[in-house]
Amino acid sequence: MADVLALDIKGLKKTYPNGFEALKGIDLSVGEGEFFALLGPNGAGKSTLINILAGLVSKSAGSVKIFGADLDRERERCAMQLGIVPQEVVCDPFITVRETLLFQSGYYGIRHNEAWIDTMLEALGLEEKALTPARLLSGGMKRRLLITQALVHRPPVIVLDEPTAGVDVELRRRLWDFVGELHRKGHTVILTTHYLQEAQNLCSRVAIVNHGRVVTMGQTQSLLSAYRQNTVRFRLDQGTLPASLLPKLLKDEGTSFTLTYTDSADLIEIFAAIKANGLTVQGIVTGQADLEDVFVDILKNS
């Protein structure tokens, strides 16, 4: 990890008035220039953490620093350092795409930002929609506009909160090409996603959050190596997995199951148990655990 910390969170807590503890003492550091994944199931506390960064939720305890600037005491400086692409699309429906970005530039005190706006519009395929009111954009185009709004001030830290949820393949490709180029130029990128293959391919480090706590954090490849397991995936035409095999179960997808196994003898025993229960196996695929398998296994034991 880089010596300079882009994001430094210590003891971060959030307790709502009803007594619910969304965050229970988060410690998290992201180095300058990292591509970092913040993962967790729904309700784990990721959105609360991001909303605290965005200034939408007040923390109950702890500290947050962005490049050394304290979020409580230097909010304006932190806002200039940070660009957050939220899950929900929020924009003025009556002004055009270009006007939206010019106004957004003004919020940050930036004038003559047209060249950067043009660069973003082209990179994300919005150039032909520049004079279109936001209300007339498709859902995918609104998502693109949301990304450009967050990046209009060229923030050194970019937070992407489920940026590819429900988007088409073209936008996904354009987004990762654009963000990848920004990352190569030194920007720090923090990603939350349910597409764990994206996190595995893009992020050098991963933190997994569950029940308001960081349950594991480390280099992506180190996590994969530590949890490296042989896996077998197959379908059952009918029936369910024998109870004796449940300790080996990684994923249950209805009629499709992923199990861990140690060696060929263990694999033979798995299929013998299935056959003994009168079940038929199809579509057998063996491999090794990926980040999704690691994620499921960690949550199961946290």
Residue pairs with C-beta under 8 A, 6 or more apart in sequence:
1 29
1 30
1 31
1 34
1 205
2 31
2 32
2 33
2 34
3 31
4 31
4 32
4 67
5 29
5 30
5 31
5 32
5 65
5 67
5 68
6 30
6 31
6 32
6 33
6 34
6 66
6 67
6 156
6 157
6 188
7 28
7 29
7 30
7 64
7 65
7 66
7 157
7 188
7 190
8 28
8 29
8 30
8 63
8 64
8 65
8 66
8 68
9 26
9 27
9 28
9 29
9 49
9 62
9 63
9 64
9 65
10 27
10 62
10 63
11 25
11 26
11 27
11 61
11 62
11 63
12 23
12 25
12 26
12 27
12 28
12 49
12 52
12 59
12 61
12 62
12 63
12 64
13 21
13 23
13 24
13 25
13 26
13 59
13 60
13 61
13 62
14 21
14 22
14 23
14 45
14 48
14 52
14 57
14 59
14 60
14 212
15 21
15 22
15 60
16 22
21 212
22 45
22 48
22 212
23 45
23 48
23 49
23 52
23 59
23 60
23 62
23 212
24 45
24 211
24 212
24 213
25 62
25 212
25 213
26 45
26 49
26 62
26 209
26 212
26 213
26 214
27 214
28 38
28 207
28 214
28 217
30 36
30 157
30 188
30 190
30 205
31 188
32 67
32 156
32 186
32 188
33 183
33 186
33 187
33 188
34 188
34 189
34 204
34 205
35 183
35 188
35 189
35 191
35 202
35 203
35 204
36 188
36 189
36 190
36 191
36 203
36 204
36 205
36 206
36 207
37 190
37 191
37 192
37 193
37 199
37 202
37 203
37 205
37 206
37 207
37 220
38 46
38 49
38 190
38 191
38 192
38 207
38 209
39 46
39 192
39 193
39 196
39 199
39 206
39 207
39 208
39 209
39 295
40 46
40 192
40 208
40 209
40 210
41 210
41 299
44 209
44 210
44 211
44 212
45 209
45 211
45 212
45 213
46 161
46 192
46 209
47 87
47 161
48 57
49 209
50 84
50 86
50 159
50 161
50 192
51 57
52 58
52 59
52 64
52 71
53 64
53 66
53 71
53 82
53 84
53 159
54 82
54 84
54 86
55 71
55 75
55 79
63 70
63 71
63 72
64 70
64 71
64 72
65 71
66 77
66 78
66 81
66 82
66 157
67 81
67 156
67 157
69 77
69 78
69 81
70 78
71 78
79 108
80 108
80 153
80 155
81 155
81 156
81 157
82 155
82 157
82 159
83 150
83 151
83 152
83 153
83 155
83 157
83 158
83 159
84 150
84 159
84 161
85 146
85 147
85 150
85 151
85 158
85 159
85 160
85 161
85 163
86 146
86 150
86 161
87 161
87 162
87 165
89 139
89 142
89 143
89 145
89 146
90 146
91 100
91 134
91 142
91 145
91 146
91 149
92 100
92 103
92 134
93 133
93 134
93 135
94 133
94 134
94 135
95 103
95 133
95 134
96 130
96 131
96 132
96 133
96 134
97 121
97 126
97 129
97 130
97 131
97 132
97 134
97 137
97 145
97 148
98 117
98 121
98 130
98 131
100 134
100 145
100 149
101 113
101 117
101 120
101 121
101 148
101 149
101 152
102 113
102 114
102 117
104 149
104 152
104 153
105 111
105 113
105 117
105 152
105 153
108 152
108 153
110 152
110 153
113 152
116 152
116 154
117 148
117 152
118 127
120 126
120 147
120 148
120 151
120 152
120 178
121 127
121 129
121 130
121 148
123 174
123 177
123 178
123 181
124 144
124 147
124 148
124 171
124 174
124 175
124 178
125 144
125 170
125 171
125 174
126 141
126 144
126 145
126 148
129 137
129 141
134 142
134 145
137 145
139 166
140 167
140 168
140 171
143 163
143 167
143 171
144 171
144 174
147 163
147 175
150 158
151 158
151 182
155 187
156 186
156 187
156 188
157 187
157 188
157 190
158 179
158 182
158 187
158 188
158 189
158 190
159 190
159 192
160 179
160 189
160 190
160 191
160 192
160 193
161 192
162 192
162 193
162 194
163 175
163 191
163 193
164 171
164 172
164 175
164 193
164 195
164 198
165 193
165 194
167 175
176 198
176 202
179 189
180 202
182 189
183 189
189 202
191 198
191 199
191 202
191 203
193 199
196 290
196 291
196 292
196 295
197 290
197 291
197 292
199 206
199 220
199 291
200 220
200 224
200 290
200 291
200 292
203 220
204 219
204 220
205 217
205 218
205 219
205 220
206 216
206 217
206 218
206 219
206 220
206 223
206 291
207 214
207 216
207 217
208 214
208 215
208 216
208 217
208 295
208 298
208 299
208 302
209 215
210 298
210 299
210 302
211 302
215 298
215 299
215 302
216 223
216 298
216 302
218 226
220 291
223 291
223 294
224 289
224 290
224 291
224 294
227 289
227 293
227 294
227 297
227 298
228 288
228 289
229 250
229 260
229 288
229 289
229 293
230 260
230 261
230 262
230 263
230 267
230 286
230 287
230 288
230 289
231 250
231 258
231 259
231 260
231 261
231 286
231 287
231 288
231 289
231 293
232 258
232 259
232 261
232 267
232 270
232 284
232 285
232 286
233 251
233 256
233 257
233 258
233 259
233 283
233 284
233 285
233 286
233 287
234 256
234 257
234 281
234 282
234 283
234 284
234 285
235 255
235 256
235 257
235 281
235 282
235 283
236 255
236 257
236 274
236 279
236 280
236 281
236 282
237 255
237 279
237 280
237 282
238 279
238 280
239 277
239 278
239 279
241 249
241 252
241 257
241 274
242 273
242 274
242 276
242 277
242 279
244 273
245 259
245 270
245 273
245 274
248 259
248 260
248 261
248 270
249 257
249 258
249 259
250 258
250 259
250 260
250 289
250 293
250 296
250 297
251 257
251 258
251 292
251 293
251 296
256 283
258 293
259 270
260 289
261 267
261 270
267 286
271 281
274 281
289 297
